[in-house]
Amino acid sequence: MSSRLRLKFLLLLLGVVVLSLSGALMLRELMLKDFSAYLEGETEDKAYWILAHLEGSYERNSGWNKEAQAEDALWALNLGFEMILLDREGSPVIDTKRAIEAATPLVKRRLMSLSEYRAAGASGDFVPYPLFLGGAQIGTLELKELKPAKETLFIRRSDLFLLASVLIIGSLAVLISVLFSRRLTRPIQELAAAAAAISRGDFTKRVAVTRRDEVGDLSETFNRMAKALETHEQLRRKLIADVAHELRTPLGVMRGEIEGMIDGLIANDPERLQSLYDETGRLKAMVDGIEELNQAEASVLSLACRILDIRTFLTHIVERYRGSFDEKGVALELRLSDATEVYADPDRLSQIILNLLSNALKVTPRGGHVLLTAAMADGDAVLSVEDNGTGIKEKDLPFIFERFYRGPGGGLGIGLTIVKELAEAHGGRVEATSVYGQGSVFTVRLPGASIHNSS
């Protein structure tokens, strides 16, 4: 898969290179076409200059003059033309070859060095141009353009430069494309390998984050996901071990007592039956706890929220639960501010408060104190449960809301997870602060009634 992805990137980049080089070649053709059109225009202009000059010379001299026309032939040669001048009867008057032969040796050398004319190598066809004066034809001028060596040299060097540019730039582009495709696909290959390892159950696999772009963000997100999966896998294994341990004890006790009754070693009396009933209660509590967690996770789909008056709501909960605090000798205080309302599902909110109070009662010794408060802050209803119990160690605090995380207090480790799931299902959150040996504070923030009314 990684090789196919690298090949696709490479082909894409090479396609861009080919398009760029093709554009350069097309631009070269267009430039040469425009350059040729420009040269053709220049050639026509020069030809008409020669025509006008010869017609003017004929008028000045009242006819053709070989010496004057020889100078005109040499001037035409400097303009890049070989010429043959014919009179009105078609007889030759002068041509470039005879004009050069009639020139002095010094002039001849200079002409041959300055012009592109080489008699032996001249090629091409003569183009006839009729000459007129006063509406009557006075002769015919035949011109043949000499191939300019400079223009040929310019075009040849341009072609060589373009070829070298295509080879050098094309080679560099291909090399860069190969390196870039490898660099781009390497982290994706590492991510694919790490994902494959996780799919095989190796949750310790991580990828190196070496880039600060979208791929780097993806690598960081993958590592966080892998860490979360590793944590959940550890918690799952811990849960299985804890549930097996918790179930083994009551099941072992029940099995031993039932076997004793069957063998007649233990009397089948109300005391033994009560013991069996207590053990089944422990089993039921474990199953109920797991079921409550599943319901809390799915509660976002089944919330029946309405506006609740916190004073009345919490007062009923405290009165109903105060007996458990009194039985242990722990004081329970309710402190409320005025006009506190919350938009929540009463059954789920009651579950949140009871779980927090139950945890506080569990960790607070006799003679301790638990404070339940409610107030409004920034449009949210803020509920908190504060105790002066054993507190939570700093190393345990970041994990107390994780599923099946069991602190020193024992239990299945799902009570606070249920609180977190229910609070988030309401669009709120739960936080905890604690000092080990002094107590803890759990704070739940839920949307207030005013926020619901405004929406």
Secondary structure, 3 states (H helix, E strand, C coil): CHHHHHHHHHHHHHHHHHHHHHHHHHHHHHHHHHHHHHHHHHHHHHHHHHHHHHHHHHHHHCCCCHHHHHHHHHHHHHCCEEEEEEECCCCEEEEHHHHHHHCCHHHHHHHHHHCCCCHHHCCCCCEEEEEEECCEEEEEEEEEECCCHHHHHHHHHHHHHHHHHHHHHHHHHHHHHHHHHHHHHHHHHHHHHHHHHHHCCCCCCCCCCCCCCHHHHHHHHHHHHHHHHHHHHHHHHHHHHHHHHHHHHHHHHHHHHHHHHHHCCCCCCHHHHHHHHHHHHHHHHHHHHHHHHHHHHCHHHCCCCEEEEHHHHHHHHHHHHHHHHHHHCCEEEEEECCCCEEEECHHHHHHHHHHHHHHHHHHCCCCCEEEEEEEEECCEEEEEEEECCCCCCCCCHHHCCCCCCCCCCCCCCCHHHHHHHHHHHCCCEEEEEEECCCEEEEEEEEEEHHHHHHC
